Amino acid sequence: MNYHSMPIEAIVALLCGILILIQPRLLNYVVAIYLIVIGVVGIAPYFVSGLR
């Protein structure tokens, strides 16, 4: 399965943007969660391919 074909980054970015518009105080948490999710999505294919 190719993770790059799924629009995960775009969906996460949209959700983060909406959350920041609704509640600006969440900016620090939203940015931290966004970076963690993008990092996990970025390295997941290397770990999944290594298990097979």
mmCIF file as Biopython writes it, N, C-alpha, C and O atoms, coordinates in Angstrom:
data_model
#
loop_
_atom_site.group_PDB
_atom_site.id
_atom_site.type_symbol
_atom_site.label_atom_id
_atom_site.label_alt_id
_atom_site.label_comp_id
_atom_site.label_asym_id
_atom_site.label_entity_id
_atom_site.label_seq_id
_atom_site.pdbx_PDB_ins_code
_atom_site.Cartn_x
_atom_site.Cartn_y
_atom_site.Cartn_z
_atom_site.occupancy
_atom_site.B_iso_or_equiv
_atom_site.auth_seq_id
_atom_site.auth_asym_id
_atom_site.pdbx_PDB_model_num
ATOM 1   N N  . MET A ? 1  ? 0.845   -1.182 0.000  1.0 0.0 1  A 1 
ATOM 2   C CA . MET A ? 1  ? 0.000   0.000  0.000  1.0 0.0 1  A 1 
ATOM 3   C C  . MET A ? 1  ? 0.885   1.237  0.000  1.0 0.0 1  A 1 
ATOM 4   O O  . MET A ? 1  ? 1.846   1.326  0.764  1.0 0.0 1  A 1 
ATOM 5   N N  . ASN A ? 2  ? 0.561   2.164  -0.839 1.0 0.0 2  A 1 
ATOM 6   C CA . ASN A ? 2  ? 1.346   3.380  -0.963 1.0 0.0 2  A 1 
ATOM 7   C C  . ASN A ? 2  ? 0.699   4.493  -0.145 1.0 0.0 2  A 1 
ATOM 8   O O  . ASN A ? 2  ? -0.389  4.962  -0.479 1.0 0.0 2  A 1 
ATOM 9   N N  . TYR A ? 3  ? 1.360   4.909  0.911  1.0 0.0 3  A 1 
ATOM 10  C CA . TYR A ? 3  ? 0.799   5.938  1.786  1.0 0.0 3  A 1 
ATOM 11  C C  . TYR A ? 3  ? 0.784   7.313  1.127  1.0 0.0 3  A 1 
ATOM 12  O O  . TYR A ? 3  ? -0.003  8.178  1.513  1.0 0.0 3  A 1 
ATOM 13  N N  . HIS A ? 4  ? 1.640   7.517  0.144  1.0 0.0 4  A 1 
ATOM 14  C CA . HIS A ? 4  ? 1.700   8.823  -0.501 1.0 0.0 4  A 1 
ATOM 15  C C  . HIS A ? 4  ? 0.504   9.070  -1.408 1.0 0.0 4  A 1 
ATOM 16  O O  . HIS A ? 4  ? 0.231   10.215 -1.766 1.0 0.0 4  A 1 
ATOM 17  N N  . SER A ? 5  ? -0.210  8.024  -1.784 1.0 0.0 5  A 1 
ATOM 18  C CA . SER A ? 5  ? -1.369  8.208  -2.645 1.0 0.0 5  A 1 
ATOM 19  C C  . SER A ? 5  ? -2.596  8.645  -1.849 1.0 0.0 5  A 1 
ATOM 20  O O  . SER A ? 5  ? -3.573  9.122  -2.427 1.0 0.0 5  A 1 
ATOM 21  N N  . MET A ? 6  ? -2.552  8.487  -0.544 1.0 0.0 6  A 1 
ATOM 22  C CA . MET A ? 6  ? -3.677  8.900  0.290  1.0 0.0 6  A 1 
ATOM 23  C C  . MET A ? 6  ? -3.479  10.355 0.720  1.0 0.0 6  A 1 
ATOM 24  O O  . MET A ? 6  ? -2.361  10.747 1.056  1.0 0.0 6  A 1 
ATOM 25  N N  . PRO A ? 7  ? -4.529  11.149 0.717  1.0 0.0 7  A 1 
ATOM 26  C CA . PRO A ? 7  ? -4.403  12.581 1.038  1.0 0.0 7  A 1 
ATOM 27  C C  . PRO A ? 7  ? -4.401  12.862 2.538  1.0 0.0 7  A 1 
ATOM 28  O O  . PRO A ? 7  ? -5.094  13.768 3.002  1.0 0.0 7  A 1 
ATOM 29  N N  . ILE A ? 8  ? -3.628  12.090 3.292  1.0 0.0 8  A 1 
ATOM 30  C CA . ILE A ? 8  ? -3.625  12.248 4.745  1.0 0.0 8  A 1 
ATOM 31  C C  . ILE A ? 8  ? -3.127  13.627 5.150  1.0 0.0 8  A 1 
ATOM 32  O O  . ILE A ? 8  ? -3.711  14.266 6.025  1.0 0.0 8  A 1 
ATOM 33  N N  . GLU A ? 9  ? -2.052  14.091 4.521  1.0 0.0 9  A 1 
ATOM 34  C CA . GLU A ? 9  ? -1.499  15.397 4.888  1.0 0.0 9  A 1 
ATOM 35  C C  . GLU A ? 9  ? -2.506  16.513 4.650  1.0 0.0 9  A 1 
ATOM 36  O O  . GLU A ? 9  ? -2.632  17.423 5.469  1.0 0.0 9  A 1 
ATOM 37  N N  . ALA A ? 10 ? -3.220  16.445 3.535  1.0 0.0 10 A 1 
ATOM 38  C CA . ALA A ? 10 ? -4.203  17.488 3.218  1.0 0.0 10 A 1 
ATOM 39  C C  . ALA A ? 10 ? -5.365  17.479 4.208  1.0 0.0 10 A 1 
ATOM 40  O O  . ALA A ? 10 ? -5.836  18.538 4.623  1.0 0.0 10 A 1 
ATOM 41  N N  . ILE A ? 11 ? -5.822  16.306 4.582  1.0 0.0 11 A 1 
ATOM 42  C CA . ILE A ? 11 ? -6.930  16.208 5.539  1.0 0.0 11 A 1 
ATOM 43  C C  . ILE A ? 11 ? -6.501  16.732 6.898  1.0 0.0 11 A 1 
ATOM 44  O O  . ILE A ? 11 ? -7.242  17.479 7.537  1.0 0.0 11 A 1 
ATOM 45  N N  . VAL A ? 12 ? -5.317  16.351 7.343  1.0 0.0 12 A 1 
ATOM 46  C CA . VAL A ? 12 ? -4.821  16.821 8.642  1.0 0.0 12 A 1 
ATOM 47  C C  . VAL A ? 12 ? -4.634  18.334 8.619  1.0 0.0 12 A 1 
ATOM 48  O O  . VAL A ? 12 ? -4.970  19.009 9.592  1.0 0.0 12 A 1 
ATOM 49  N N  . ALA A ? 13 ? -4.106  18.874 7.531  1.0 0.0 13 A 1 
ATOM 50  C CA . ALA A ? 13 ? -3.907  20.319 7.425  1.0 0.0 13 A 1 
ATOM 51  C C  . ALA A ? 13 ? -5.238  21.064 7.472  1.0 0.0 13 A 1 
ATOM 52  O O  . ALA A ? 13 ? -5.344  22.098 8.130  1.0 0.0 13 A 1 
ATOM 53  N N  . LEU A ? 14 ? -6.252  20.550 6.782  1.0 0.0 14 A 1 
ATOM 54  C CA . LEU A ? 14 ? -7.574  21.177 6.821  1.0 0.0 14 A 1 
ATOM 55  C C  . LEU A ? 14 ? -8.163  21.155 8.225  1.0 0.0 14 A 1 
ATOM 56  O O  . LEU A ? 14 ? -8.681  22.166 8.700  1.0 0.0 14 A 1 
ATOM 57  N N  . LEU A ? 15 ? -8.087  20.015 8.883  1.0 0.0 15 A 1 
ATOM 58  C CA . LEU A ? 15 ? -8.617  19.915 10.247 1.0 0.0 15 A 1 
ATOM 59  C C  . LEU A ? 15 ? -7.887  20.859 11.193 1.0 0.0 15 A 1 
ATOM 60  O O  . LEU A ? 15 ? -8.515  21.509 12.029 1.0 0.0 15 A 1 
ATOM 61  N N  . CYS A ? 16 ? -6.575  20.937 11.067 1.0 0.0 16 A 1 
ATOM 62  C CA . CYS A ? 16 ? -5.804  21.840 11.925 1.0 0.0 16 A 1 
ATOM 63  C C  . CYS A ? 16 ? -6.176  23.295 11.662 1.0 0.0 16 A 1 
ATOM 64  O O  . CYS A ? 16 ? -6.326  24.076 12.602 1.0 0.0 16 A 1 
ATOM 65  N N  . GLY A ? 17 ? -6.324  23.657 10.410 1.0 0.0 17 A 1 
ATOM 66  C CA . GLY A ? 17 ? -6.714  25.025 10.078 1.0 0.0 17 A 1 
ATOM 67  C C  . GLY A ? 17 ? -8.079  25.394 10.628 1.0 0.0 17 A 1 
ATOM 68  O O  . GLY A ? 17 ? -8.271  26.499 11.134 1.0 0.0 17 A 1 
ATOM 69  N N  . ILE A ? 18 ? -9.019  24.480 10.532 1.0 0.0 18 A 1 
ATOM 70  C CA . ILE A ? 18 ? -10.361 24.734 11.068 1.0 0.0 18 A 1 
ATOM 71  C C  . ILE A ? 18 ? -10.316 24.872 12.581 1.0 0.0 18 A 1 
ATOM 72  O O  . ILE A ? 18 ? -10.961 25.756 13.145 1.0 0.0 18 A 1 
ATOM 73  N N  . LEU A ? 19 ? -9.554  23.998 13.243 1.0 0.0 19 A 1 
ATOM 74  C CA . LEU A ? 19 ? -9.442  24.090 14.705 1.0 0.0 19 A 1 
ATOM 75  C C  . LEU A ? 19 ? -8.828  25.414 15.138 1.0 0.0 19 A 1 
ATOM 76  O O  . LEU A ? 19 ? -9.265  26.006 16.126 1.0 0.0 19 A 1 
ATOM 77  N N  . ILE A ? 20 ? -7.826  25.881 14.415 1.0 0.0 20 A 1 
ATOM 78  C CA . ILE A ? 20 ? -7.182  27.148 14.766 1.0 0.0 20 A 1 
ATOM 79  C C  . ILE A ? 20 ? -8.144  28.308 14.546 1.0 0.0 20 A 1 
ATOM 80  O O  . ILE A ? 20 ? -8.158  29.251 15.336 1.0 0.0 20 A 1 
ATOM 81  N N  . LEU A ? 21 ? -8.949  28.257 13.487 1.0 0.0 21 A 1 
ATOM 82  C CA . LEU A ? 21 ? -9.938  29.311 13.265 1.0 0.0 21 A 1 
ATOM 83  C C  . LEU A ? 21 ? -10.990 29.337 14.372 1.0 0.0 21 A 1 
ATOM 84  O O  . LEU A ? 21 ? -11.410 30.407 14.811 1.0 0.0 21 A 1 
ATOM 85  N N  . ILE A ? 22 ? -11.409 28.163 14.816 1.0 0.0 22 A 1 
ATOM 86  C CA . ILE A ? 22 ? -12.440 28.083 15.853 1.0 0.0 22 A 1 
ATOM 87  C C  . ILE A ? 22 ? -11.882 28.484 17.211 1.0 0.0 22 A 1 
ATOM 88  O O  . ILE A ? 22 ? -12.512 29.245 17.946 1.0 0.0 22 A 1 
ATOM 89  N N  . GLN A ? 23 ? -10.720 27.982 17.539 1.0 0.0 23 A 1 
ATOM 90  C CA . GLN A ? 23 ? -10.136 28.191 18.866 1.0 0.0 23 A 1 
ATOM 91  C C  . GLN A ? 23 ? -8.663  28.570 18.713 1.0 0.0 23 A 1 
ATOM 92  O O  . GLN A ? 23 ? -7.805  27.687 18.728 1.0 0.0 23 A 1 
ATOM 93  N N  . PRO A ? 24 ? -8.344  29.867 18.565 1.0 0.0 24 A 1 
ATOM 94  C CA . PRO A ? 24 ? -6.950  30.277 18.345 1.0 0.0 24 A 1 
ATOM 95  C C  . PRO A ? 24 ? -5.991  29.874 19.471 1.0 0.0 24 A 1 
ATOM 96  O O  . PRO A ? 24 ? -4.790  29.754 19.229 1.0 0.0 24 A 1 
ATOM 97  N N  . ARG A ? 25 ? -6.482  29.667 20.673 1.0 0.0 25 A 1 
ATOM 98  C CA . ARG A ? 25 ? -5.603  29.255 21.779 1.0 0.0 25 A 1 
ATOM 99  C C  . ARG A ? 25 ? -5.011  27.871 21.568 1.0 0.0 25 A 1 
ATOM 100 O O  . ARG A ? 25 ? -4.012  27.523 22.197 1.0 0.0 25 A 1 
ATOM 101 N N  . LEU A ? 26 ? -5.610  27.085 20.698 1.0 0.0 26 A 1 
ATOM 102 C CA . LEU A ? 26 ? -5.131  25.723 20.453 1.0 0.0 26 A 1 
ATOM 103 C C  . LEU A ? 26 ? -3.933  25.663 19.508 1.0 0.0 26 A 1 
ATOM 104 O O  . LEU A ? 26 ? -3.456  24.576 19.182 1.0 0.0 26 A 1 
ATOM 105 N N  . LEU A ? 27 ? -3.449  26.812 19.071 1.0 0.0 27 A 1 
ATOM 106 C CA . LEU A ? 27 ? -2.409  26.841 18.038 1.0 0.0 27 A 1 
ATOM 107 C C  . LEU A ? 27 ? -1.202  25.976 18.395 1.0 0.0 27 A 1 
ATOM 108 O O  . LEU A ? 27 ? -0.743  25.198 17.559 1.0 0.0 27 A 1 
ATOM 109 N N  . ASN A ? 28 ? -0.686  26.091 19.594 1.0 0.0 28 A 1 
ATOM 110 C CA . ASN A ? 28 ? 0.500   25.305 19.978 1.0 0.0 28 A 1 
ATOM 111 C C  . ASN A ? 28 ? 0.234   23.807 19.903 1.0 0.0 28 A 1 
ATOM 112 O O  . ASN A ? 28 ? 1.051   23.050 19.380 1.0 0.0 28 A 1 
ATOM 113 N N  . TYR A ? 29 ? -0.911  23.383 20.426 1.0 0.0 29 A 1 
ATOM 114 C CA . TYR A ? 29 ? -1.241  21.960 20.425 1.0 0.0 29 A 1 
ATOM 115 C C  . TYR A ? 29 ? -1.504  21.448 19.015 1.0 0.0 29 A 1 
ATOM 116 O O  . TYR A ? 29 ? -1.080  20.350 18.654 1.0 0.0 29 A 1 
ATOM 117 N N  . VAL A ? 30 ? -2.205  22.249 18.224 1.0 0.0 30 A 1 
ATOM 118 C CA . VAL A ? 30 ? -2.529  21.831 16.862 1.0 0.0 30 A 1 
ATOM 119 C C  . VAL A ? 30 ? -1.261  21.694 16.027 1.0 0.0 30 A 1 
ATOM 120 O O  . VAL A ? 30 ? -1.120  20.733 15.271 1.0 0.0 30 A 1 
ATOM 121 N N  . VAL A ? 31 ? -0.353  22.630 16.153 1.0 0.0 31 A 1 
ATOM 122 C CA . VAL A ? 31 ? 0.902   22.554 15.396 1.0 0.0 31 A 1 
ATOM 123 C C  . VAL A ? 31 ? 1.713   21.338 15.841 1.0 0.0 31 A 1 
ATOM 124 O O  . VAL A ? 31 ? 2.282   20.637 15.003 1.0 0.0 31 A 1 
ATOM 125 N N  . ALA A ? 32 ? 1.772   21.085 17.126 1.0 0.0 32 A 1 
ATOM 126 C CA . ALA A ? 32 ? 2.519   19.924 17.628 1.0 0.0 32 A 1 
ATOM 127 C C  . ALA A ? 32 ? 1.909   18.620 17.122 1.0 0.0 32 A 1 
ATOM 128 O O  . ALA A ? 32 ? 2.633   17.732 16.671 1.0 0.0 32 A 1 
ATOM 129 N N  . ILE A ? 33 ? 0.599   18.501 17.192 1.0 0.0 33 A 1 
ATOM 130 C CA . ILE A ? 33 ? -0.064  17.286 16.722 1.0 0.0 33 A 1 
ATOM 131 C C  . ILE A ? 33 ? 0.124   17.126 15.216 1.0 0.0 33 A 1 
ATOM 132 O O  . ILE A ? 33 ? 0.361   16.020 14.730 1.0 0.0 33 A 1 
ATOM 133 N N  . TYR A ? 34 ? 0.017   18.226 14.483 1.0 0.0 34 A 1 
ATOM 134 C CA . TYR A ? 34 ? 0.201   18.183 13.026 1.0 0.0 34 A 1 
ATOM 135 C C  . TYR A ? 34 ? 1.602   17.674 12.682 1.0 0.0 34 A 1 
ATOM 136 O O  . TYR A ? 34 ? 1.754   16.808 11.820 1.0 0.0 34 A 1 
ATOM 137 N N  . LEU A ? 35 ? 2.605   18.201 13.341 1.0 0.0 35 A 1 
ATOM 138 C CA . LEU A ? 35 ? 3.976   17.777 13.050 1.0 0.0 35 A 1 
ATOM 139 C C  . LEU A ? 35 ? 4.199   16.308 13.392 1.0 0.0 35 A 1 
ATOM 140 O O  . LEU A ? 35 ? 4.895   15.600 12.663 1.0 0.0 35 A 1 
ATOM 141 N N  . ILE A ? 36 ? 3.618   15.851 14.486 1.0 0.0 36 A 1 
ATOM 142 C CA . ILE A ? 36 ? 3.751   14.444 14.867 1.0 0.0 36 A 1 
ATOM 143 C C  . ILE A ? 36 ? 3.075   13.545 13.837 1.0 0.0 36 A 1 
ATOM 144 O O  . ILE A ? 36 ? 3.647   12.539 13.418 1.0 0.0 36 A 1 
ATOM 145 N N  . VAL A ? 37 ? 1.863   13.907 13.431 1.0 0.0 37 A 1 
ATOM 146 C CA . VAL A ? 37 ? 1.132   13.089 12.454 1.0 0.0 37 A 1 
ATOM 147 C C  . VAL A ? 37 ? 1.871   13.039 11.123 1.0 0.0 37 A 1 
ATOM 148 O O  . VAL A ? 37 ? 2.008   11.967 10.534 1.0 0.0 37 A 1 
ATOM 149 N N  . ILE A ? 38 ? 2.344   14.177 10.647 1.0 0.0 38 A 1 
ATOM 150 C CA . ILE A ? 38 ? 3.061   14.210 9.372  1.0 0.0 38 A 1 
ATOM 151 C C  . ILE A ? 38 ? 4.364   13.412 9.469  1.0 0.0 38 A 1 
ATOM 152 O O  . ILE A ? 38 ? 4.750   12.737 8.515  1.0 0.0 38 A 1 
ATOM 153 N N  . GLY A ? 39 ? 5.038   13.489 10.610 1.0 0.0 39 A 1 
ATOM 154 C CA . GLY A ? 39 ? 6.258   12.709 10.801 1.0 0.0 39 A 1 
ATOM 155 C C  . GLY A ? 39 ? 5.995   11.214 10.791 1.0 0.0 39 A 1 
ATOM 156 O O  . GLY A ? 39 ? 6.738   10.456 10.169 1.0 0.0 39 A 1 
ATOM 157 N N  . VAL A ? 40 ? 4.946   10.786 11.475 1.0 0.0 40 A 1 
ATOM 158 C CA . VAL A ? 40 ? 4.598   9.363  11.510 1.0 0.0 40 A 1 
ATOM 159 C C  . VAL A ? 40 ? 4.198   8.874  10.122 1.0 0.0 40 A 1 
ATOM 160 O O  . VAL A ? 40 ? 4.608   7.795  9.696  1.0 0.0 40 A 1 
ATOM 161 N N  . VAL A ? 41 ? 3.397   9.670  9.421  1.0 0.0 41 A 1 
ATOM 162 C CA . VAL A ? 41 ? 2.991   9.293  8.064  1.0 0.0 41 A 1 
ATOM 163 C C  . VAL A ? 41 ? 4.211   9.230  7.146  1.0 0.0 41 A 1 
ATOM 164 O O  . VAL A ? 41 ? 4.274   8.386  6.252  1.0 0.0 41 A 1 
ATOM 165 N N  . GLY A ? 42 ? 5.162   10.107 7.361  1.0 0.0 42 A 1 
ATOM 166 C CA . GLY A ? 42 ? 6.352   10.126 6.517  1.0 0.0 42 A 1 
ATOM 167 C C  . GLY A ? 42 ? 7.271   8.938  6.723  1.0 0.0 42 A 1 
ATOM 168 O O  . GLY A ? 42 ? 7.866   8.444  5.766  1.0 0.0 42 A 1 
ATOM 169 N N  . ILE A ? 43 ? 7.397   8.470  7.962  1.0 0.0 43 A 1 
ATOM 170 C CA . ILE A ? 43 ? 8.312   7.353  8.215  1.0 0.0 43 A 1 
ATOM 171 C C  . ILE A ? 43 ? 7.620   5.997  8.249  1.0 0.0 43 A 1 
ATOM 172 O O  . ILE A ? 43 ? 8.296   4.969  8.246  1.0 0.0 43 A 1 
ATOM 173 N N  . ALA A ? 44 ? 6.303   5.968  8.280  1.0 0.0 44 A 1 
ATOM 174 C CA . ALA A ? 44 ? 5.576   4.700  8.350  1.0 0.0 44 A 1 
ATOM 175 C C  . ALA A ? 44 ? 5.906   3.748  7.207  1.0 0.0 44 A 1 
ATOM 176 O O  . ALA A ? 44 ? 6.076   2.555  7.458  1.0 0.0 44 A 1 
ATOM 177 N N  . PRO A ? 45 ? 6.007   4.214  5.967  1.0 0.0 45 A 1 
ATOM 178 C CA . PRO A ? 45 ? 6.317   3.258  4.886  1.0 0.0 45 A 1 
ATOM 179 C C  . PRO A ? 45 ? 7.651   2.535  5.073  1.0 0.0 45 A 1 
ATOM 180 O O  . PRO A ? 45 ? 7.795   1.390  4.644  1.0 0.0 45 A 1 
ATOM 181 N N  . TYR A ? 46 ? 8.616   3.182  5.699  1.0 0.0 46 A 1 
ATOM 182 C CA . TYR A ? 46 ? 9.913   2.541  5.912  1.0 0.0 46 A 1 
ATOM 183 C C  . TYR A ? 46 ? 9.822   1.428  6.946  1.0 0.0 46 A 1 
ATOM 184 O O  . TYR A ? 46 ? 10.480  0.397  6.811  1.0 0.0 46 A 1 
ATOM 185 N N  . PHE A ? 47 ? 9.007   1.631  7.979  1.0 0.0 47 A 1 
ATOM 186 C CA . PHE A ? 47 ? 8.843   0.598  8.997  1.0 0.0 47 A 1 
ATOM 187 C C  . PHE A ? 47 ? 7.960   -0.538 8.501  1.0 0.0 47 A 1 
ATOM 188 O O  . PHE A ? 47 ? 8.222   -1.703 8.797  1.0 0.0 47 A 1 
ATOM 189 N N  . VAL A ? 48 ? 6.921   -0.207 7.752  1.0 0.0 48 A 1 
ATOM 190 C CA . VAL A ? 48 ? 6.021   -1.233 7.232  1.0 0.0 48 A 1 
ATOM 191 C C  . VAL A ? 48 ? 6.740   -2.096 6.207  1.0 0.0 48 A 1 
ATOM 192 O O  . VAL A ? 48 ? 6.572   -3.315 6.207  1.0 0.0 48 A 1 
ATOM 193 N N  . SER A ? 49 ? 7.533   -1.493 5.337  1.0 0.0 49 A 1 
ATOM 194 C CA . SER A ? 49 ? 8.255   -2.275 4.333  1.0 0.0 49 A 1 
ATOM 195 C C  . SER A ? 49 ? 9.357   -3.113 4.976  1.0 0.0 49 A 1 
ATOM 196 O O  . SER A ? 49 ? 9.729   -4.155 4.437  1.0 0.0 49 A 1 
ATOM 197 N N  . GLY A ? 50 ? 9.877   -2.677 6.108  1.0 0.0 50 A 1 
ATOM 198 C CA . GLY A ? 50 ? 10.909  -3.436 6.804  1.0 0.0 50 A 1 
ATOM 199 C C  . GLY A ? 50 ? 10.369  -4.661 7.511  1.0 0.0 50 A 1 
ATOM 200 O O  . GLY A ? 50 ? 11.123  -5.591 7.799  1.0 0.0 50 A 1 
ATOM 201 N N  . LEU A ? 51 ? 9.074   -4.681 7.798  1.0 0.0 51 A 1 
ATOM 202 C CA . LEU A ? 51 ? 8.471   -5.811 8.487  1.0 0.0 51 A 1 
ATOM 203 C C  . LEU A ? 51 ? 8.159   -6.968 7.552  1.0 0.0 51 A 1 
ATOM 204 O O  . LEU A ? 51 ? 7.970   -8.098 8.003  1.0 0.0 51 A 1 
ATOM 205 N N  . ARG A ? 52 ? 8.104   -6.701 6.271  1.0 0.0 52 A 1 
ATOM 206 C CA . ARG A ? 52 ? 7.741   -7.764 5.317  1.0 0.0 52 A 1 
ATOM 207 C C  . ARG A ? 52 ? 8.920   -8.507 4.822  1.0 0.0 52 A 1 
ATOM 208 O O  . ARG A ? 52 ? 8.777   -9.426 4.017  1.0 0.0 52 A 1 
#
